[in-house]
């Protein structure tokens, strides 16, 4: 059975962008998405919460799974970005 790789839709990119902003050097820092934030950011946070990657529907902290995903994402971004 072949694995289906998700397309880089605008929603998917927005979720990746949200995760990329977490500071992985500390577990004490989270995010609070305010009601007047960009609707794309609000929706991204909700989807990440639904996927159990963050602790609150309006941000919060990374879950254990979310941290793993964010670490992998930041590694990919470092490699592709040439940093």
PyMOL commands that set and color helices and strands:
alter all, ss='L'
color gray80, all
select helices_A, chain A and resi 10-20+39-50+64-81
alter helices_A, ss='H'
color red, helices_A
select strands_A, chain A and resi 31-32+54-56+59-62
alter strands_A, ss='S'
color yellow, strands_A
deselect
rebuild
show_as cartoon
